[in-house]
């Protein structure tokens, strides 16, 4: 079973509450099944692993309730998260790193957020990379929007230009793996 670190769930809940308020969070909870709602109503521990299926259902409801179903808003949300995480000294560190370094670093960080999702990074010469995520299933497809946002914003902060990111093999194809294509100048 693929799992996600509680800190990612906490960050999402905090972002919803800060941006849209407690009432919006409660609207999302009201649409969840009782078992899932009880998990999100309780304490979410940053170092605990939670089923990714549970989190992706939550994200889908968030998008339906707060973004009129516009899934690309997940990308914007993850861009805001990475920008916040890369403030101060970390931001300077990323700015000094090459895009290749940033890609490898983001992939390594993702491995600490997902359990059951090995990640393989292939840098294909200057300006191209392919990242393979193994273990995601069709129902995890919304995570693709978040992954794109993390890489896009981190690469922009590092100074990469003309960043193009897309899933050459999308999660929703259900192949057991997904391939993220990245190019930049």
MOCORZI-V230120 format. One record per residue. N is the residue number from 1. RES is the residue in one small letter. D_LAST is the distance of its C-alpha to the last C-alpha in Angstrom with 2 decimals. Layout:
# MOCORZI-V230120
N/RES/D_LAST + N/RES/D_LAST
This chain:
# MOCORZI-V230120
1/x/37.46 + 2/x/33.97 + 3/x/34.18 + 4/x/32.18 + 5/x/32.82 + 6/x/35.00 + 7/x/32.71 + 8/x/30.23 + 9/x/33.25 + 10/x/34.50 + 11/x/31.23 + 12/x/31.32 + 13/x/34.99 + 14/x/34.55 + 15/x/31.74 + 16/x/34.08 + 17/x/37.02 + 18/x/35.24 + 19/x/33.66 + 20/x/36.52 + 21/x/39.50 + 22/x/41.89 + 23/x/43.36 + 24/x/40.09 + 25/x/39.82 + 26/x/43.44 + 27/x/42.81 + 28/x/40.21 + 29/x/42.64 + 30/x/45.42 + 31/x/43.59 + 32/x/43.14 + 33/x/45.74 + 34/x/48.13 + 35/x/46.84 + 36/x/43.21 + 37/x/44.40 + 38/x/46.42 + 39/x/43.42 + 40/x/41.42 + 41/x/44.53 + 42/x/45.20 + 43/x/43.52 + 44/x/40.03 + 45/x/39.57 + 46/x/36.13 + 47/x/36.74 + 48/x/38.46 + 49/x/36.97 + 50/x/37.43 + 51/x/37.14 + 52/x/33.75 + 53/x/35.79 + 54/x/37.45 + 55/x/34.26 + 56/x/32.62 + 57/x/35.88 + 58/x/35.74 + 59/x/32.19 + 60/x/33.27 + 61/x/36.30 + 62/x/34.35 + 63/x/32.17 + 64/x/35.34 + 65/x/37.26 + 66/x/34.75 + 67/x/32.03 + 68/x/34.08 + 69/x/32.51 + 70/x/28.91 + 71/x/27.09 + 72/x/23.72 + 73/x/25.48 + 74/x/25.13 + 75/x/21.34 + 76/x/22.05 + 77/x/24.64 + 78/x/22.49 + 79/x/19.86 + 80/x/22.90 + 81/x/24.11 + 82/x/21.03 + 83/x/20.75 + 84/x/24.45 + 85/x/24.16 + 86/x/21.47 + 87/x/23.63 + 88/x/25.13 + 89/x/24.62 + 90/x/22.44 + 91/x/19.93 + 92/x/19.91 + 93/x/19.56 + 94/x/16.42 + 95/x/14.96 + 96/x/15.86 + 97/x/14.46 + 98/x/11.22 + 99/x/9.28 + 100/x/11.34 + 101/x/14.37 + 102/x/13.97 + 103/x/13.80 + 104/x/16.84 + 105/x/18.57 + 106/x/18.37 + 107/x/19.63 + 108/x/22.38 + 109/x/23.37 + 110/x/23.62 + 111/x/26.02 + 112/x/28.26 + 113/x/28.38 + 114/x/29.24 + 115/x/32.22 + 116/x/32.46 + 117/x/28.74 + 118/x/27.38 + 119/x/23.60 + 120/x/21.89 + 121/x/18.28 + 122/x/16.88 + 123/x/13.65 + 124/x/13.14 + 125/x/11.59 + 126/x/8.24 + 127/x/5.66 + 128/x/8.84 + 129/x/11.90 + 130/x/15.26 + 131/x/17.65 + 132/x/21.27 + 133/x/23.76 + 134/x/27.30 + 135/x/30.26 + 136/x/29.29 + 137/x/31.79 + 138/x/31.76 + 139/x/33.17 + 140/x/30.21 + 141/x/27.78 + 142/x/27.35 + 143/x/25.65 + 144/x/22.61 + 145/x/22.05 + 146/x/22.35 + 147/x/20.02 + 148/x/17.21 + 149/x/17.95 + 150/x/17.92 + 151/x/14.51 + 152/x/12.97 + 153/x/14.74 + 154/x/14.30 + 155/x/10.50 + 156/x/10.85 + 157/x/13.53 + 158/x/11.63 + 159/x/9.34 + 160/x/6.09 + 161/x/5.12 + 162/x/5.83 + 163/x/7.15 + 164/x/9.61 + 165/x/12.48 + 166/x/15.82 + 167/x/18.76 + 168/x/19.09 + 169/x/22.53 + 170/x/23.66 + 171/x/26.11 + 172/x/28.69 + 173/x/29.10 + 174/x/31.20 + 175/x/30.31 + 176/x/30.52 + 177/x/26.82 + 178/x/23.61 + 179/x/20.20 + 180/x/17.08 + 181/x/13.99 + 182/x/10.58 + 183/x/7.18 + 184/x/3.77 + 185/x/0.00
